[in-house]
Amino acid sequence: MLVIGIAGGTGSGKTTVVDKIIQQLDIEGMNILSQDNYYHDNHNLTLVEREALNYDHPKSIDFDLLIKHVRALKNNQPIEQPIYSFVTHSRTGDHVTVEPKNVLVVEGILVLTNKELLKEFDLKVFVHADSDERLIRRIRRDTQERGRDLNEVLHRYQTTLKPMHQEFIEPSKNEADLIIPNMRQNSVAIDFLTTVIKNSLRKH
């Protein structure tokens, strides 16, 4: 199994890169584990308390479970991936069964910050975008898709997103094997990445 970690700041375009890879590879044997489903449950806290938590700090992620699931898939064992709700800031209690496949992509803003998880990756990718562009994309996503208020989005960006990006996410770029600038259509980088994946699949 080929395991790829794809990180980058909020709104950097990680999902777009993953989608383009899937389109170009045109294979069925690929799983994607999103860091977003591995936030700690925090069901013991009230909604107000959950809303106040810092979701951009590595401690907000249940890395133990994520690493356990990555290792299980690598050992050809299916997993029960939790489903997380950004409305309630907690897990829904439902799960999705994920069967092992030839390629596993683990994507999220913090996936290159954990030393144990880094050991599981065959290829590490960081998607880079300008901070202004990332903020615009974040505002658009949170207001349109997650029903957030603009003031709430800006407040969270100033108090947690930006400082956490500078402290944890940006430095994790140094762990990457490949950095993809995502301010424009970067077909060369996508082509290169898919070629690397194809070559690795032949070896695996």
N, C-alpha and C positions, 0 to 999 in steps of 0.2 A: 504494500500500500504506500502510495506517495502522499505525504502530509504537508500541506502548505499553510503557513500563517500569513494572513494579510491584515495589516494594521494601518493606522493613519488617523488624523484628527477628525473630530465630528464634522460631517459635511464635506469631507475630503473627496468623496466619490468611490469609496471602497466597494459598495454594492454594484456600482456601474462597472467597475473593473472586473468584478467576479462574473457579472452577467455577460460581459464581452468575452471573457475566457470560455465560459460555457458555450456561447454561440460558436466560437471559432473551433473549439475542440470537438463539438458535436458528438459527445459521448454520453452514454447513460450511466456509466459507472462512477458517478461523482456525488459525494455528500457535502453539504455545507452546514457547519455548526456555527451559529451566531453567538457571540459573547452576550448579546442582549438577553438571551434566554437563561443565562447563568448568573444573573444578579441574585444576591441572597434574598430569601423569601420575605423576611421581616414581617410576617403576618401577625406577630405578637405586638406590633406597634400600631398606633392609630393612623388613619390616613394622613392627618396633619403632620404627625411625626415622620411618616414615610416620605412625604413631600419635601421635608426639610433636609433629608439625607443628601450626602455628597455622592452622586452616582458616577463621578468621573475620577474617583480615587481607586487604585487597585484593590483596596480592602472591600469595595462594594461588590466585587466579583467572587463567586464561589469557585475559585480556581481548583480546589480539591476535587470537586465534582466534575469540572470540565476536563481536568487531566485524567481522572478515572475513566471518563467516557472516551477520550481520545485513545487511551491505552487499550480499552476493551475492544474498540473498533479495529485497532491495529492487530489485536489478537483474534480477529475474526469472530467477535461476539457482538450481538445486537445490543443496543442501549435504549433506554426510555428517556428521551430528552424532555426536560420540563418546558412548559409554555409560560412566558412572562407577560404580564399586562402592564403597559405604561399608563393606563388609566388609574389602576388601583395601586400601582407600584408594588406588586407582589405577584407570586406565581398563581396561576389559575387553578392549579390542582390537577389539570389535564397533562397528558404526556403524548409525545409522538415517538413511535417505534422507528428507530433508524437501523437499517441493516448495513453491514460492512460492504464497501465498494472499493474500486481500484484507487480512487482519488478522494482525499478528505481535505476540504478547505475549512480552516478555522479563522473567522474574521471578526474584528472588533477593535475599538480604539486602544485597548489595553493588552492585546494578546502577545505583544512582544516585550511586555514589562515583567513577565513572570519567568524566572530562571528555570524552573522545572518544566514549564510548558515549552520553553524554547528548545529544550532537549528533544522534544517529540517531533519537531519540524524538520523536514528535509529541505525545504525552501522557505525563506522568510522575505516578505515583500512589504514595503512601506509606500503608501499612496500619499503624495504630498500636494497640498493646495494652499494658496495664499489665504491668510487669516481672514481678510475681509470677505473673500469668496465663500469661505467655510461658514462665516457668520450668516451671510445672506441665505445660504442653503439651509442652515439650521433653523432660521426664522421661518422660512417657507415650510419646512417639514413639520415643525412643532405647532405652528398655527393652523396649518391646513389638515395635517394627518392626525395630530394628537390633541387637538382642541385646546391648545395652550394660549394664554393671553400674551400679547406682545411684550408688555412690561415684565411679565414673569420670565419670558425667554431671555430678555436682555439682562435682567437681574441675575439669572442663573449663569449667563455667559460671563458676566463681570466678576461674580463672586466665586464660581467654581470651575466653569469650563476653561476659561483662559489660563488661570493659575495652574490648574491640573495639567493642561496641555503642555505648559512650559516646564513643569516639574517632572512629569512622567512620560507623556506621549512623544513629544519632540525628541527627548534623549533616546527613546527606544528605537529611533531611526538608525542609530549606530549598530543595532543588531541585525539590520536587514541585509540580505544578499543583493536585493534589487530595489531601487527607489524609482517610483513612477511619478513624474510631474503630471498633475491632472488638471491643469488650467485650460487645456484644450484637448481636442481629440488626439490622443497619443497612440496611434496605430502601430508605430514601430515598437514601442515598449510592450504592447499587448502581443504583437507577433513574436517578439523575443521570448516573452514569458510562456506563451503556448508552445513554442518550439522546445523550450527547456522541459516543460511538462511532458510533451510527447516523447522526448529522448529518455527522460527518467522512467516513463511508463514501460518503454521497451526493455530497460534494464531490470525493472521490477517484475 
